[in-house]
Amino acid sequence: MTVGLSQPPPAPVRGQPASPPIDAPAAPVAGLSFWVVWGGHYLLADVHAVRRVSGRSFVVARGGNLQRHLNVEWARWLAGLFQIGPVFLHGRPMRPPRLPLEPGDLAMPDAPLSIDLRARDQRFLRAARDVLKRYEIAGGEALGSTVAFDVRGGSADYAVRVSADWSEPPRCTCPDAARAANAGFCKHIIAVLLVEEDLGYQLLDVLL
C-alpha cells in the first residue's frame, strides 16, 4: 500500500449518499493523484500521482518508482487503473475514461502513427549529427528557469530555449519545430540536448 502521496477518499457513512462520480481528466496534468482501491476496502489502495507532463509524455509516481507514458496513451492508462479496482481522484470517485475507439477519435498508441514517430525521430537524430558537425552552438546562459542557446551556421540562426527543471518542453524558433507533426522538436533542439549533459535526459521525450 502506498502511503504519503495522497489522502484516502472519505470513509463511507451509513445512511448518507455517496459522492457522485466525476469525469476522468481528458489529458494528463501535473499534480493529479489517483487512489486505486485493490483490496476490497477503501484504505487498501495504491496511489498513482502525475509528477511531470511534457509536450509528448507524462511521468507517474507509484510506490517510489517513476514510469513514463506517452500522452496519447492517457485514456488507456486510466482505463488500466479501473482493471485494478475503483478509482478516486483527489478523494472523489471517478468514472472510467471513454477510450478512443470510435471513428474520428485519436489513434490508439499501437496504430501506424507510432511507426511514423520512430521514422521522424531517426530523421531528427541524423539531422542533429549534421548540426553538431557543421553548426556552432553558443550560449548556455540561464534566464530564470530557462537556459538559452543560439544555433548558428545554417541558412539562418535559431534560438533554442530549454527549461532547466523540465517543467515545459524545449522550444526553437526554426520552422521545423513549429510543424504539428514534429511535436515541437527539431534538429537544433536535439543537437543542444546531445551537447549539454545536464539537459540530455530531456531527450527521453523524443526517444520514448
C-alpha positions, 0 to 999 in steps of 0.5 A: 500500500502506498502511503504519503502521496495522497489522502484516502477518499472519505470513509463511507457513512451509513445512511448518507449518499455517496459522492457522485462520480466525476469525469476522468481528466481528458489529458494528463496534468501535473499534480493529479493523484489517483487512489486505486482501491485493490483490496476490497476496502477503501484504505487498501489502495495504491496511489498513482500521482502525475509528477511531470507532463511534457509536450509528448509524455507524462511521468507517474509516481507509484510506490517510489518508482517513476514510469513514463507514458506517452500522452496519447496513451492517457485514456488507456492508462486510466482505463488500466487503473479501473482493471485494478479496482475503483478509482478516486481522484483527489478523494472523489470517485471517478468514472472510467475514461471513454477510450478512443475507439470510435471513428474520428477519435485519436489513434490508439498508441499501437496504430501506424502513427507510432511507426511514423514517430520512430521514422521522424525521430531517426530523421531528427537524430541524423539531422542533429549529427549534421548540426553538431558537425557543421553548426556552432552552438553558443550560449548556455546562459540561464534566464530564470528557469530557462537556459538559452542557446543560439544555433548558428551556421545554417541558412539562418540562426535559431534560438533554442530555449530549454527549461532547466527543471523540465517543467515545459518542453524545449522550444526553437524558433526554426520552422521545423519545430513549429510543424504539428507533426514534429511535436515541437522538436527539431534538429537544433533542439536535439543537437543542444540536448546531445551537447549539454549533459545536464539537459540530455535526459530531456531527450527521453521525450523524443526517444520514448 
